[in-house]
Amino acid sequence: MMQFFKLVARNSLRNRLRSALTVAGIVAAILAFGLLQTIVEAWFAGVDGAVASRLITRNSISFSSPLPRAYEKRIREVDGVRDVTFVTWFGGIYKDAKNFFPQYAVDSASYFRMYPENVVPEDVLREFQHDRRGAIIGRKLANRFGLKPGDVVQLEGTIYPGPWEFVVKGIFDGRDPKIDTTQLFFRWDYLNETLRMRSKAQAEQVGVFVVDVADVNRVAEVSEAIDHTFRNSFAETRTETERAFQIGFMKQTESILISIRVVSFVVIFIILSVMANTMAMTARERLAEYATLKVLGFGPGYVASLILAESVVLALVGAAVAIWLTPLVAAQIAVLTKALFPTLVVSKDTVALQAVAALTVGVLSAVFPMWRASRVNIIEGLRAVG
Amino acid sequence: MSILPRTGAASGADVLIALRHVSKSYRRGGQIIPVVSDITFDIRRAEFLALMGPSGSGKSTLLNLIAGIDTPDGGSITMGGADITRLPEAELADWRAANVGFIFQFYNLMPVLTALENVELPLTLTRLGRRDRRERALLALDLVGLSDRVRHFPSELSGGQQQRVAIARAIVTDPTVLVADEPTGDLDRQSAEDVLAIMQRLNREMGKTIVMVTHDRRAAEHARSIMQLEKGELSQRVELPHD
């Protein structure tokens, strides 16, 4: 067995340039695969982070159409509802349009209670609730623009035109690295009061209601009950789970995601072709050695195992380097793309997929050379010149 | 299994390998080309037989048939009473590992293994432990005078030294017969002499049966007997006088 591994290890290093280039190719491919998977996962971060007991109630026309704020009281009265909050997408510009980050007007009393994944220190929350112009920002957003408590953030409204000023009261962190901390939350009542003066038609409205259901098993029933409550009203509702809402949102970008996934697998197919060619060349050069091994009494299985092991070793070495590099490169991409991918975290699933992809490449690349070497006619093999 | 020298010369009387009406032909471009035809002869125990003949005479083919790395189209080859032409591929491989030591013209060493590891390689197919394997490999290398080159890779050895490693690999399992295909074909005169001297010693002192293919008369003269092969047919065996 020792001799076998010695042969595999030394054969792997025999043509150092070829092995190095092959490993480099695998690193590039598995790294690209991992990054593309991570980007797809980041896209779906909202879906993955969705809580089963949370429902989103939106206007049945579209999620960009508002709902009356007054609906909150009636939603609370629906049997099975434990808590309700509301959120309004603000869509302001911070200094320049390229500085995009999400901003939401929220109910200061209930929002953070319903989103415990956004971890806000109690004193910060108190200050936020005492200052109508207060805002709480995520850690990544604070780092990106160097913002700190006490700073004034001025946004230029697009949906709600005009200048808007907020005072940063504190910073929230994510409960886990996948939580988006590039957001800014400010008080809905500040938005509402200002709209009463500037644009009365937009006042007393919210984007969506977020509903917490006491019993997860009753979400369908509660959803139905909420929508039933507002049937035949001037703003009918559509209530769905937070996950379904996020998926619906994602549907708009589905073709991009499909393209990314296809590209990630094309990358693997390309490296599979390259590696299969390398292993075929390697095996062809060593036909005389394989024939010699057979002459000495080693069976076709032993010869095939040598090729398989070498191929898998090269693939896994490449995968190990790629897996090590993926989070480092992902972090750089997150910095470069700023708010586009707020949670570019390489998951365990992605790492596992990278390893499986590399293993698959290693095994499949060896199939033809293994078959050929194991069937090599000894006489022909001994005549072969490497 | 022993690779310690045996005392005394071979008796030369009993038959080790018997070939009966052996024929072999190859198909090339739709044509059937006979290489050896209806060959019948015996190889005695402890014989050192040189098979001679011009290129294409079929001597290497005959050697491959005797060594069990090729199968005849007709006839039988028996060693110790067992007909090797009837063995399936896997059993033939086991038979080769146990009974035949190979010496090739171009040495056919594993370039990534040291001299010691190359010699040890056939022993990995046996039940010997690591320590025993190492001891036997070292002894075999000592027999061919390469005790000081055990850690060298083939690329660090001369042609003659590589062929001596190949001889050590061939004898390490103490096979019944050694087959050598042009073992001096790639060597300078001095190295060839060294290699042939080792083979002679293996035959005379250890009683090894050796079948050597060569087209070099000077090399053939180191054997005990010579047979000429011409157009696939054998001539009379010539016994050579040796001191």
HADDOCK unambig.tbl for C-alpha pairs under 7 A between the chains (distance, minus, plus):
assign (segid A and resid 7 and name CA) (segid B and resid 112 and name CA) 6.86 0.50 0.50
assign (segid A and resid 10 and name CA) (segid B and resid 112 and name CA) 5.92 0.50 0.50
assign (segid A and resid 11 and name CA) (segid B and resid 112 and name CA) 6.64 0.50 0.50
assign (segid A and resid 289 and name CA) (segid B and resid 108 and name CA) 6.87 0.50 0.50
assign (segid A and resid 289 and name CA) (segid B and resid 110 and name CA) 6.65 0.50 0.50
assign (segid A and resid 292 and name CA) (segid B and resid 108 and name CA) 6.56 0.50 0.50
assign (segid A and resid 295 and name CA) (segid B and resid 69 and name CA) 6.65 0.50 0.50
assign (segid A and resid 296 and name CA) (segid B and resid 96 and name CA) 6.78 0.50 0.50
assign (segid A and resid 296 and name CA) (segid B and resid 97 and name CA) 5.51 0.50 0.50
assign (segid A and resid 296 and name CA) (segid B and resid 122 and name CA) 6.20 0.50 0.50
assign (segid A and resid 297 and name CA) (segid B and resid 93 and name CA) 4.55 0.50 0.50
assign (segid A and resid 297 and name CA) (segid B and resid 94 and name CA) 5.66 0.50 0.50
assign (segid A and resid 297 and name CA) (segid B and resid 96 and name CA) 5.94 0.50 0.50
assign (segid A and resid 297 and name CA) (segid B and resid 97 and name CA) 4.59 0.50 0.50
assign (segid A and resid 298 and name CA) (segid B and resid 93 and name CA) 7.00 0.50 0.50
assign (segid A and resid 378 and name CA) (segid B and resid 69 and name CA) 6.68 0.50 0.50
